[in-house]
Amino acid sequence: MPNITFSNPSYRDKTVYAVAGSHTENILSIAREHKIPINFECADGECGTCVIKVTSLSDKPRMGSFLTDKEKVVLKQTGKLTAEEVEKAEVGDQPPAWRLACQMIVRDEDMLIEYT
């Protein structure tokens, strides 16, 4: 079970346990379950308000994770991802630093989630 530490400049850091690979839980649903105030509007990957920065806290290399089509569009439109970073994620299995909390499924790695 990975540890996820949520961090925000106006909110004290909070670390929670999560179930890796559960397709019913994403970072946003975990945050909401633990009363962590990540902003969101649609919770469907279309608005981009739940953008997060993901940093691995594990000693092992970051695990790749699937970017949804909605997520690719929104993160490219907001300037958080370049076409090159999307290609690295899809072809090279190199996860990008920026994700949407409503779209990211937890992998088996400890991570820091930064949000505003």
N, C-alpha and C positions, 0 to 999 in steps of 0.2 A: 504494500500500500504506500503510495507516494505521499510526501508531505508537500503541501502547497502553502507558501507564505504570500499573503496579500499585503501590498504596501501602497500607501498613498500619503502625500505630504501632510494632509490634514486629518489623518486617521492612523492610530497606532497599528503597527504591524500585527497581523494575526496569522498563525499557522494552523492549518486543519489537515486532517487525513482524508484521502479520497480513494475511490475504487478505480484502479486503472482499467481502461478499455471499455468502460460502461457506456454504451451508445445512448443511454437515456439521460446521462449526466454530462453536461459540459461545464466549463469554468463558470459561466454565469449562473447556472442552476446551483452549483456548489456554493458560490458566493451568497446567493439569495438564501439558501438553506441555513447558512451560518451568519446571516444578518450583516454581511459585508457590503457596504454601499457602492457597488459599481453602477455607474449610470447606464441606462439603456432606455430605448424607446420601443423598438419593434420586437426585439428578442428573436429575430428571424434572419439576421444577416444582411439586411437591406439598408439600414440607416447609418451604421458606423459609429454610433455613440458609445458602444461598449468596447472600444479599441483598448488593447492591453499590450504591454511589453513583457515578453517572456524570456527569462534567463534561467538556465539550468543551474541547479545547486548540487548536482551529482558529479562524482569524479569521472564517470564514464561519459563518452560523447553523447550529445543530444540525440534523441530519437526523432526520426522523421514522423510527420503526421500529415494527414490528408487536408489540403486546403479545399474548401467548397468553392464552387463557381461564384456564388454570391460574394464570398469573402475575397476572392481574387479581384473582382470588379471594384468593390468598395475600398479595399486597401490600396489599389492602384489609383483610384480616383482621388483619394485623400492624400496621396503622396507618401504613404507609409511603406509601400512595396514598389519595386521596379519590375519591369518585365524580366530582367535578368534574375532577380531574387525568386520570382515565381517559377522560372525554369529550373533554378537550383533546387527548389523544393520538390518539384514534380519529377525531374530527371535524376538529380543527384541525391535525393532524399535528405537534403539539408534544410532543416526547419528555419523559417524566418523568425526574426525577433518580434515582429508585430503580428498580432492576430486579433480576431474578434472573439470576445469572451463567450458569446452565444453560439459560436461555431466550433470552438476548440474542445476536442475530447481529450481527457487526461490520459497520459501515457505513464508507464512505470518508471518515473523519474521525479526526484524532488525538484521543485521549481519556485522561482520568485515571480510573482505576477504584480507588475506595477501598473497603476491606473490613476486617472485624474477625476 
